[in-house]
Amino acid sequence: MTMAERFLPALLLVAMTACASTQQANTVVRSGFLNDYSILQKDAGDNEALLRYVNPTADWKQYTKVMIDPVQLWMGEGSSLRDIPREERIRLTSLLLGKIRNALLSDYRVVREAGPHVMRISVALTEAEASNTLLDTISSVLPTGYVISGTKSLATGTGTFVGSASVEAKITDAEFGTLLASAVDGRGGAKSLSGVTSEWNDVEESFQYWASTLRYRLCQWRGEHSCVKPKA
């Protein structure tokens, strides 16, 4: 019996009770989805997007409604999305759209047409890669796995064998097209045991984090004081 076979039953039991988490990547490849990357600034820490722009003249309080475009796929040369079956791509984009919509439902009226007091959110999924569930589990627990994962984490920001994803997003005034904010970010698994039996868990957790963070930032930009900061 191999080491992996000896450890796997116990690891799977632990995985059912552990907490999931993701972490930010160090870099992402720009896909071309955004019109202007020159205005983006590097993150300011505190789990901000890797690159972002916020219009200093935007009046966020005026927006009471939101249009959410279907999530697009932007697959540049070498994008990991090219290796994913079409059905899985559709599932991932639909899932990300649903998480964004659900995150904003309690704060905004979701509409289908542009008009006064409507902001428009457009998102592109530019990378998505499933984890290797067996090796992710082993490297999350075994000391040698930590060494390997730690080395990769220093280089990329995420661990070894984990799932990862990247997105680009922009918010515009739906009536006039004025750019209000834009961002580029990438995330991946943080070697948590939770979800290691699901190859897409790290990607799905990243989707949830992005949706929750979007709601949190919009709450802050409106000047509210009851904003709930999401946990990675």
Secondary structure, 3 states (H helix, E strand, C coil): CCHHHHHHHHHHHHHCCCCCCEEECCCCCCCCCCCCCCCCEECCCCCCCCEEEECCCCCHHHCCEEEECCCEECCCCCCHHHHCCHHHHHHHHHHHHHHHHHHHCCCCEECCCCCCCEEEEEEEEEEEECCCHHHHHHHHHCHHHHHHHHHHHHHHCCCCCCCEEEEEEEEEECCCCCEEEEEEEEEEECCCCCCCCCCCHHHHHHHHHHHHHHHHHHHHHCCCCCCCCCCC
